[in-house]
């Protein structure tokens, strides 16, 4: 939730500044005194919710549900010409290749990505025993790759629980658990049974012919 105290005398508005728009501010919601709240759904669609009615003498709330990776950026509440609240949203996501369930014994790549870096950060992959198996330091630069891959050469049915963690120094900022869906690799042999059945059928037919 993004919460800002509304001004009874001037316009109160929420704006969003994102790397997608070269950090230009885009107005997402505004209200002026007793007028109804104006919502701009160009960027978040129906995922953007606000305080109902007007915001006279109460907080001006903006909520984005559900939050998506692309929603990262700086959200600012302004009252008149003054910027009152600044909130920076950093998003983290986990993707897989191939996506969905994977067959036992096959290869899969787990990728943990952070939207942007504002300070020295560290991405890690942690196994089900709590051990860090991969890590990468991210610096506050315009580097293009803010992600960490974990390549599992042969998937098994035992190690299914993996966790992506984002740290600032030794302080954990977020953990994203990922459960690996594994399909068993069954090998079913029908050939021998079918050949045997055909052979038996052939013997029976020959026996009938000779009896005649």
Buried (B, 14 or more C-beta within 10 A) or exposed (E): EBEBBBBEEBBBBBBBBBEBEEEEBBBBBBBBBEEEBBBBEEBBEEBBBBBEEBBEEEEBBBEBEEEEEBBBBBBBBBBEEEEBBEBEBBBBBBBBEEEEEBEEEBEBEBBBBBBBBEEEBBBBBBBEEEEEEBEBEBEEEEEEEBBBBBEBEEBEEEBEEBBBBBBEEEEEEEEEEBEBEBEEEEEEEEEEEEEEEEEEEEEEEEEEEEEE
